[in-house]
Amino acid sequence: MNLPLSGKNPIFRKNRSHSSAARSLVLVVLILGSIFLYRAVVVQKTLRSPFDPTPVPTRISSSYALEGETYFAAGDLISAIQAYQKAVKQDPNNAGLWSELARIQTYSSASLTTDDDSRKALNEALDSANQAVKIAPDDSTAHAVRAFVLDWNSNPILNPDTSAAMLTEGEQEASHALFLDNQNTLALAYYAEIMVDEQKWTQAEQKIQLALKQDPSLMDVHRVDAYVKENEGNYNDSINEYIKAAAITPNLTFLYIRIGATYRLLQQFDQALNYFTKAARIEEQLNMKDPIPFIAISKTYSQMGQFFAAALNMRKALQLNPNTPEVYGEIGIIYFQSRNYEGAIPALKCAVKGCPPADSCDVRNCDPQTDPKITIQGMPLTENTVVYYYTYGSVLAAMHLPADDYCNQAIPILHQVAAAFSSDASIMGIIQPSEEICSNVPTNLTTTPGTPGIMITPSPTLTLVPGAPTATATENFQATLDTIHDLTATPNLSTAVVP
């Protein structure tokens, strides 16, 4: 018999009113929690969204400095400079970082092909060195590095108007660095370098020997000792010191360039090529588009009389740096030395006067449809570039024919050189036979009386045939060509393009 359920609610029946109250309470809590989270994440930003990217800690300046040291040791000076620039941005009141940045910026100028690029790098180095001294006026190393930077800025080719003043100030800075710390090895080394540039040989030798005694582990010390010996004419010992410097920092290619240039001066061409090639390989590994090693190799082959190999390496240099007028000038010199005067003229024109894209493409032997169109700006006349000027003017005079205007192009170039280098007997001896050649040619140029430079009026002692040089002029000019060949084949340890 089934009994009805009565008196109490069935035990399995839900209490609907109690369930509704519980749900309401949960909803209220969720709404309040959502409001709290919204304010914390969006408004007050006291909590991070789980969907935000993981925060990356800010790098400290010492991390960038270590990165810069690593790049410097690898020979990648551009990346080293960039790392130190980030370091000083993180820690702008750290004089040591500014000093090291200035040092690397200075060394970077040794691998630049143009005067303008070198001048810019050295100006930036001086700004960094000035900042270091401003932050720490009693820091010996800051003053030592500033002395080094001033010395390299005192190059009269780069800064003719301020050269002497910078050299004097550099000596004062080195002296002050030693006053602050007479055991500062870098200060002694940089002081010795300045003494060399002031032609104070005995003092230079004394300073660098003290530096070597104190700390022979520094690249800078052996580099400066090599520089001292090089300027004393002690080339073999100079090479040994450069090799010691390179052993400490084996990826700094400008050291190998100096070693190779000194071997070339001694006419030990195989050794020279070995070190130039080593520099080229290091830079290739670093993906550096630096034409200097290939220019150095080309000049060495040219001096050996192997002009085909010289031209190939110069073309490689031009491929690496098709924007630099110096490289066009160098390939013009190679053509001249191989007596390819027709090829020398357009290349030298690009270097001296500049040239439009079509002409630069011809010199580069490029494909005008696929290769970049490059306009070349001519270089100003300086001690570094005068070889391009007088070679260009002389070749134009030599190649003149009645049907062309080569002499009309040559005379202004020769005039400019004569005005700037009138006291240089060697240069005047080169351009005067070229003037004599062109003095026989009708010209549409005029000169102002009293203007220094080329005299276009022919000598009264010559019987002139318009459009044809005299026998005497031709003989003199051939001798001049031979002189230019000798001059351009001789390595110059002071040039900016290739030491």
Secondary structure, DSSP 4 states (H G I P E B T S, - for coil): -PPPP-SS--TT---HHHHHHHHHHHHHHHHHHHHHHHIIIIIS--S--TTSPPP-PPPPHHHHHHHHHHHHHHT-HHHHHHHHHHHHHH-TT-HHHHHHHHHHHHHHGGG--SHHHHHHHHHHHHHHHHHHHHH-TT-HHHHHHHHHHHHHHT-TTT-TTTHHHHHHHHHHHHHHHHHH-TT-HHHHHHHHHHHHHTT-HHHHHHHHHHHHHH-TT-HHHHHHHHHHHHHTT-HHHHHHHHHHHHHHSTT-HHHHHHHHHHHHHTT-HHHHHHHHHHHHHHHHHTT----HHHHHHHHHHHHTT-HHHHHHHHHHHHHH-TT-HHHHHHHHHHHHHTT-HHHHHHHHHHHHTEE-HHHHHHHHT--TTTSPP-PEEPPPP-TTTHHHHHHHHHHHHHT--TTS-HHHHHHHHHHHHHHHSTT-HHHHHHHHHHHHHHTTS--S----TT-SS---SPPTTS--BTTB--HHHHHHHHHHHHHHHHHHHS--TT-SS--
